[in-house]
Amino acid sequence: MKTFSPISYKVRFLLISVSMLFSCALTVIGQSESSSKIGDYSYFKGGTISVIPSSHQDIAWMDSIGKCVEFRDVKMITPVLERLRTNSQFRFSVEDGLSLREYLQRHPESIDEILKYTREGRLEWGATYKQPYESMYDGESLIRQTYLGRKWLKKTLPGCDFKTYWNEDVPGRSLQMAQILSKSGIPYMQFSRHQPGIYKWYSPDGSYITCFTPGQYDEAGIPVRQANTNIDSLTKAFTTMIVDWNKYFKTRKINPEFPFLYSHDFATPPDYDAFFKDWNSKSASLKRPSIKYSTATEWMDEATRGNPDFDKISGERPDVWLYIHGPSHQKALKASREGSRLLTAAEKFATFDALQKGSFDNYPQVSFTTAWENAIYPDHGWGGKHGDLTDRAFRTSFEKARSIASDVLNKSMTNIASRIHFSKAAIPVIVFNPLSWERTDLVKFTLDVEGNEQNTFRLIDEKGIEIPYQLIDEHQVVGNKDEVVTFLFVAEHVPSVGYKTYYIEKGKPASYSNTKNISSTAYENLFYKVEFADGGIKSLFDKELSVHVLKTDKFLGAELFTMQSVGNGAGEFTDVQQPMMEGFEKLSSYRQSWSLVSSGPIRDVYQFTKEINHVTVEQQVILYKTIKRIDVHVELKGFDGERYREFRLAFPVNQSKSEVAYEVPMGVVRVG
């Protein structure tokens, strides 16, 4: 629920937007391969080894953002341009479009040379803005990666196309990313940390992208890097690779175009010119493939010719790093989710505003572009060297996007509301719904009541029917105001991508009672019977379904517990490390009763506060009276900084046969 800036009692109307938070499992079709017969690379005879030079670049991680921008200039792109000048056969693939933006800000004079090499197909730019955690961000943010990637690149470098999405580092793929890329004109993906191979990765609608992974990040390239420029060692390394891949390519009828990705963190452009010359001089006599430099797209175009039988993948690969960066950066990720949703809502209502005006002259496109650049700027490189600076920059970027979106949305809704012909003399409250379906949900707004003789109000709908509301202390105040009241009510059946008008008028509100039983240990409303215990919910009975929702023999419902969790960072691992029982605590071990801290026609709020080792826990359970909903809020206050503590909430569902489902960008994954 998004609540907007309060508007004075003295103005004509109030604006509220109702915002729904949008919120998968992996199937690999194919089989593992045993090594080919030692020494057999016959399938590649007459084919090609394509060496794809690149350099993996987080926005930061290896150093501060500024130092990494400098590295991409001085140690990567500038030397690449020199190599392209001196060797017409050299190629290089830059992973994303942001690297070009950074470089042109420092070297605007280089645009013509960059355009020349890009048109020639010797210099490649990845088709997205950056390399994101696909499932940690909002779906629209993933789509905008292509807007600020491929679309911007095509405008900046006319006559060029950008067909490969790079996400070389993150061990996770989102359910719908293949569809997003495919429908954005991006047919290829270069990734890693996955079983080596060439795949077609499908989304649920049947769209797919062709993708290549060399395996676990840069491990396949270690023998080549260790060989340095030694021709004998390089010959052995490349021969071993084509022997190992011979059967894989042959059984799948893949064109004999073998890829070798030369890339690792902070890689500089390689020079294998002498080795290539030696290898190619002997290729015909040894019946082996030739070798050359290539871009990822150039190799993909060759590998996909004809009708190769690539293995198929469908579904989502959950990110094994995600638990590190999501829970550890809650405020940043909250700003990210809110900003993305506000931006899409702001774009809709700014468009409606312009259509009503009959002109797009004042459409805030510059503001939207700036906001989206900030909304999708943070990549996967949280932490690392000077990680405190990087993390702060990422959070600030998300918060800036959210702030711009909120300002534009408020302005657009204000303009639209100013054109509404209200039917009553009371103060209008306009509830906007930016979603494409009708919505019933909570609405919260703050009213400035300074100077009023009395502050009793009735809330009515367009038909004059009184609507129950509750005054709460969660004020949203802009400026120096302290005489305010905040209303909470349920807006029912708000039209899709539309609005519904309510009115505030002076008068005593009606009394409402829809709670059947309420005490410090027991609660009942129209939907649930609840029994509280020290530290959590002992019993939750769903009256509509006539079932006990929880099984609380080991953990209570919404019970917080803590364990030791020694993280292994964003490193070379394939499974999420598991917590240990050292220092285990759970709140049901303490005597701490619940208190009813707020009660009214809309909701009842239970709360307790308990100090445990290292932190004070403040927890609320909020039960709503007119909609079937329970919220659980937890705040950890006064944390003493103890390392390796992991806090979790238990929701022990009373089911013997369960289906797990969770939301991902643009979809829902069902497991089991």
N, C-alpha and C positions, 0 to 999 in steps of 0.2 A: 504494500500500500504506500503510495507516494503522497505526501502531504506538502502542499506548496505554501509559499510565504503568506503570512496572515495579511488580511486586508481590513482596513479600518471599518468600524461600525458605521462610520459616517458616509462611506462610499456606497455605490449603487448595488454592488453584488460581490459575492465570494466565489472563488474558483477552487475546485478540488478535482484532481485527476485520480481515477481508479486504475491502478496498474497491476496487471497479472504477471507474475514471474513465470516465464516459460522455463520452463526448465526444458554400453550397450554390450557384448559377449562376442567372441571371435570364432569363426569357423575357417579352418584351412583345408582346402581340397587339394590333395596331392599326397606325395609320400617322400620320406627321407631317402637320400641317395647314399649308397656306399661309394667309396673311392673307385675311380676308373682303374683299369689295369695300368700298373706302373709303366710309365714311359709312353703311353698311348695318347697322342694328341691329334690323331689322324683326322678327326672331324673338322678341325680348324684349318686343315690344309687349304691354301688359297683364300683364307679368310683374313680377318684383321684383329689385332689387339688395339683397342682404343684406350689410350691413357688419358684420363679426364682430370686435368689439374684444377684444384680448387683449394679453398682454405676455410675451415670451419670458424665462423665468427659469431659468438654471442654478442649482444650489444655491449656487454662487459664481461664479467666472470674472470677472465685472465688478468684484468687490472681494472682501474676506474674507467668510467665511460669515456672521459676525455682522452685517456691514454690509449684506449682501444680504437677510438676514432682516428687518432694519430697513427696507430699501427696500420690500420686499413689503408691509410693514405701512403705513408712512407715505406712500409714493408710489403704491401700487397699490391694495390692498384697501380701506383706509380711504377714499380718494377715490372708489372704485367704489361703496361703500355710500352715500356722499353723493349721487352721481349717480343712483343707483337711487331714493333718497328724493325727489329733486326732479324727476325725469323718468320717468314711468311707461313710456315707450317705450324707455328705455335697456336695453342688454343688455351682459353681459361674460362672457368665458370664461377661467377660470383653468386652467392647463395640467394640474395634478396635485393629488392629495389631500394631499401633504405641506404644501403652502402653507396649506391649511385648518388642519392640525394646528398649524403654527407660529403662525398668527394667533390661534387659540383659546387657545393657551398664554399669549399676551400680552393677549388680550381675551376672556376667557371670557364676559363679559356680553353679547357680540354674537351668541351662538348663536341666539337667537330671531329676530333680524332676518335673519341669514344663512339660517336655515331658511325664513323667509317668502319671501324673494326666490328661493331655489332651488326651492321648491315652485311658485312662479309661473312658473318657466321663464325668468326674467330673469337669473339668476346660475348659471353652469355651472362644474362642477369636473371636470377630466380624470379618466378612469376608472382610472388607475394611480397607484401611490405616487409614482413619479418617472419621468423620461424616460431610460431606460437605453441604453447601447450593447448592442443586442440580441444580437449574436453574440459579444460578449466575455465574457459571463457564462454561468452554468449554466442549463439549461432550466428547472429547478425555480424558480430565482430569477425568471425571467420570469413563471411562473405566480403566484408570490407577489406580484408587482406588482399583480395583480388582487385578491388576497385583502386586501392592505393598502391597496388603492385602492378599487375599486367596493364590495367587501363592507363595508369599514370605513365608507365614505361613506354607504351605505344604512343602516347602524346608527346613525351619528352624526346623519344628516339623514333621519329616517323619512318615508316617503311620497314620496321622491325617487328618481330613477334616474339613472344615469351611463353614457352610451352611446358616448362618444367618447374614444378613446385619442389623446393628443397626443404626438408626438415630432418637433417642428418643426425641430430643428437638425441631427440626425445624418444624414449621407449614407450610410445603410445599413439594410437590412431583412433580418431573419432568416427562413429558410425556413419555420419553423413558427409564427411569431408570429401569422399570420392565424388559424390553428386555435386557438391559445391564447386569443386575444381572442374569437373567435366562440363557443367553448364556454364562455366566461366571461360571456356575455350582453352583449358589447361589439361592436356591429355596424359601428362607424365608426372611421376613423383620419384625423387631420389631420397631414400631414407636409410636407416641402419637399425642396429640393435634388434635384429629379427633374423630368423632362419635364412641363410643366404639364398638368393634366388631372384628370379624375375616373375612377377605376379600380375594378375589382373585383380584389382581390389574393388569389390562391388559395394554399392549402397543398396538399401532396400528397394529402391525404384528400378533397379536393373542397370543403372548407369555405373561406369567403372573408369578407373585410370590404370595405366600400365606403370609398374613401378619396379625399381631395382634396389636391392640391399646387398652389400658385400658381407654382411654379418654383424658382429658386435663392434659397432663404431669403427675405429681405424685399425683394428687388429689385423685385418687382411693385408694392410699396407706396411706392417712392421718389417717383414723381410726386405722389402724394397728400400725402405728408409735406412735400414741397417747396412745395406749394400752400398749406400751413398752413390758414388759414380763409378764404382768398380764394375767393369763390363762383365767379367766372369761371374761375379756374385749376382748381378742383375739378370744375366742370362739364366742362371739357375733358378732364381726366384720366379721369373715369368714363365719358364718352362714348367715348373712345378704347378703353377696356377692353372695353366691350360690343360695339363694332365688331369688335375683334380676335377676340372669342370667339363671334361670331354664327354663323359656319359650323360651328364645333365643336359647339355645342349643337344646331343644326338637324339636322345629318347623323346625330347619335346619338339624336335624338328625346328629348333631355333636357328636362324641364320648364323653362320660361324663368325659372329662379330662379338668378340669377348671384351667386356669392360673392366678396366682397372681404375678405381677412383683413388687419385692421389689427394688426400685431404686429412687434416687433423687440426687441432686447435692451433691457431696462429701459424699455419703453414705459409711459407713463402713460395713464389713460383719456381718450379723445379726446372732444371736444365739436363735433359737426357739426350741431347742432340747427338753426342758422340756414340752413345749406346745404341740409339735408333739406327744410326748409319751402319754400325757393325752388325747388328741383328738383321737388318734388311738385306745386307750384302750376302748373307748366308741362308736366307729364308727359303729360296727356291731349292737349293741343293739339299737342305734338311727337311723339305716338305712341311714347313711350318708356316703359320700366318705372318703377314707383315705387321709392323707396329707403327703407330702414329699418335699424334696428339688429337684430342677430340673434345667437344663440349658434350654435356649430358644429353642435350636435345639431339645433337647430330648422331650420337650413338643410338639413342632411342629410336630415331627415325629408321635407321638401318636394321635394328634388331626386330622391329615390329613389321617389317615387310613380309608379304606372303601371308601364311596362315600358321604361325607357330602355336604350339599347344602349351601356352603358359599355365602354370598352376593358378587356381582361383581362390580368392579369399573373400569372405563376406563377414560383416559385423564389425564389432568394435574391439580394439585391443586396449584394455584399461592401462593407464599410465602408471608404471611402478614408481615414478618419482612424484606423482601428484600429491601424495599425502604429506610430503615434505613442505611443499610450497603453498598449498591451500591453507591448512590449519595454522601454519606459521606466519601467515600474512593475511589474517582475517579482515582487517580494516581495508587493506588494499583491494582484496578480492571482492569485498562488499561494494566498494566504490566502483569496481569494474562492472559488476552485474547491474547495479543501479544505473550507471552511466549508459551502458548499452541499451537498456530498456527505455530510459528517458530519451535517448537520441532518436530511436525509431518513432517514439510517440511525438517528439518535437517535429520531426520531418513530416509526419502526417498532418499535424495541426497547423504547421507553417504553410503547408500546401493548401489546406482548406481556407486559411486566412487569405492567401494570395488569390485563390479562386473567387472568394467573396468580394475581394477588392477589384477583381478584374484585371490584375496586373501582378507580374512576378518581379517587378523592378526592385522591390525591397526584400525579396526572398533572401534569407540569411545564409547563402551558400558558403561564404567565407567562414562564417562561424561554424557551420557544420563540418567543413573540411578540417578546420583546426581541431574541432572536438574529436572527430574520428581518428585523426593522426595521433592524438593523445590516448584515445581509448584503446588502440591496438598497438601502441608503441612497445610496451613491456613484452619481452620475449621469454624464453625459457631460462635465461641466465640470471636468475635470482641468486643472491649470495656471491660466493667467489671472493677474490681478492678485493678489498675495500667494499665488501658486500653491503655494509651499512649504508654507504652512499648510493649504491645501485638500487637497493630496496627502497630507500627514501625517494629516489628519482622516479621509480616505477609507480609508487603509491601516489606521488604528487601528480603524475601524468594522468592516472585514473581519476583523481579528484578534480583535476582541471576539466576533463571531459564531462564529468557529471555536472559540474557547476555551469559550464556553457550550455549544456542541454537543458538544465533546469531553467536558466534565464530565458532561453529562446521559447521553451514550452510555455512558461508563464506569460510571456508577451503575446504569443499567438492566441492562447486561450482568452486572455484579457480582450484582445481585439475581437475575437469571435463573440464573446459574451456581450460586448458593447452593442452588438447588432440584434440581440434578442429582444423581442417585445414581451415584457413580463406582464403576467395577468393579475398580479396582486401588488398592493402598496407596501407589503412587508419586504424585508431584505432577502433577495434571491441568493440561493446557494446552488451553483451549477456544478454537477458531478459529471466529469468527462470520462469516457471509456475508450482508450486507444486500441483495444483489441478487436478482433474480427468476429467475436461472438458476444451474445448478451451476457451480462455479468451481474451477479449479486455478491456484494462483498462489503467489507468494513470501510468506512470513511471517517477521516479525522481532520478537523480544521480548527484553527485558533482565531478568536474574535477579539478585537480591541474594544474594551468596554470603558475606557477612561472617560470620566465625566457623567456616566449614567447614574440616575437616581436609584435604580434597582436593576438587578440582573437576573430576572426570572423570564424564561422564554419558552415558547412553544415552537416545535418544528413540525411543519406540515408539508405534504406533497402537493403536486399540481392540482389535485382534486379536492384539496382541503382536508384530507385525512391526516390526523395527527400521527407523527412518527416518534417512537420512543428513542431517547438519546441518553447519554451518560456524560457527565462532566468528569474529565480526568486531568491529571497533572502533567501530561506530556506535551507541554507547550512548544509551539514552533514560532519563535519570535525573531523578527528582523528589526534591528535598531534598538533604541533604548526605551523599551516598553515593559511595564510591570503590572498594569491593570488589564489582564487578559483572562479569558476563559477558553477552554478547549473542549470541543464537542466530539463525541464518538457515537456513530449510529451505523445502521446497516442500510445501504442503498440497494433496493431490489430492482432487478430487471432493467438495468441501464442498457440502452441499445448499443449494438456493436458499432464501433467507430462513431460514437455519437455522444449525446448528453441527456441528462435528466435534471429538472429543476425542482428544488425544494425552497421553502421559505421559512425565515425566522421572524416570528412576531412576538411582541411582549405579551406576557401572560403566564399563569401558573401551569406547568405541564401536568398531564394526567399521571396517575400512579400506575405502575406496572409490577406484576409479581408473577414470575414464571419459574421460580426455584421451589422445589418441593421439600427439600431437606438440606440444611446447611449447618455445619459445626466445624470444629477444628480437626475432626477425624473422619467425618463423613459428609458427602455432598450428593445431591441429586437434582438434575434438571430434566428438561423434556427428552434429552438424548442419552444421558449417561447416569449411572450410579457409580460413585467413586469412594474408595476407602483409602485414606492416607495413613502412612506409617512413617516412623523416623527415617528421613533420608529419601523418600520417594513415594510412589503410588503402590499400595498393596493390592488393590483390586480395581479394575475398570470394566464395568458391565455395559455393553452396548444394548440399549433397550429396543432399538429398531431391529437389530439382527438377532437379539436374544442370545448373545454369546458373551463369555468372559474373554476380553481382548488379550489379557496378560497372563503369563505363567511366571509367578514370582517366587518360586521356591529357592532360587539362587541369587537373583538380582531383582530389585524392585523396578517398577516402571519409572523411567526418567531418573534413574539413580546414577549419580556421578561416581566414578571410580578412577583411580590413578595407579600407574605402573611405571617401571623404568623402561625407557626406550632409547637405546644408544643407536642413533642414526648412523648410516654409512654414507651419507651425502649423496650427491648426484653423480655416482660413479659407475664402475663397470660391474654391474650386478643385474640379475634377471628376475629376482624375487624381492618383494618388500620384506625388509627385516622385521622380525616379530618382537613385541615387547616381552619383558621378563617380569617376574613377580617380586623383585626386590623393591621394598618400600610400598608394597600394595596397600591401598586403603580404599574402602568404600563407605559411603555416607550412612548406610544402615547400621554401621558399627557404632555410631554415636547416637546419643539421645538428643534429638532435636525436633521438637514439634513444629507443625505448620501453624501459621496465623492467617486469618482472613484479613487482608490489608485493604481491599477495595471491593465494593459490591454495588450493583445498580442494575438497571433494566437491560443492559447490553452484555455485561460480563461480570464474573466474580474472579478475584485474584487471590490466590494463596501464595504465601512466601515464607521462606526461612533463611536465616543467615547462620553459617557455621564456619568457625576457624578450624582448619586441619593443617597438617604439615605443609609448610611452604606457601600457603595461600588461604584466603577467606572466600568461601563459596556463598554467593547470593543467588537463590533460585526461586523462580516463579512458575506456577502452573495457572494458566488463564483459561477459564471455561466460559464459553459463549452461550448465550441463552436462546437466541433466535436463529442461529446457524449452527450446524453440526461441525464444531471445530474446537480443538484444544491446542493451545500454544504452550511451549516450554521455553523459558528464557533462563540462561545461566550466565552469570558474570563471575570471573575469577579476579578477585581484588587483592592488591597488596602482595603479589607474587614476589618471592624473595630471590628469584633468579637461579634457583637450583637447576643444574643441567640435567638433561635426559629424563624429564618428567613428561609423561603423556597422560592427558585427561580424556576420558570417554564418558558418554552417556549410554546407559543400557535401556533397551526397549525389548524385553523378552516377550515376543509375540506367542500367544497360545495357539500354535498350529502344529500339527503332526506332518502335514504335507504342505509345503510352501512354494510359492513362486516369487522370486526376488525380481523387482523391477526398479530401475533408477533412471532419472532424467539425464539426458546428454544434449548437446547442442542440436536443435531441430529434430529431436526424437526421444524415444524411450527404449531402453534395453531391457529385455526380459531374460532372465537366467533360470534354467531348470524347468 
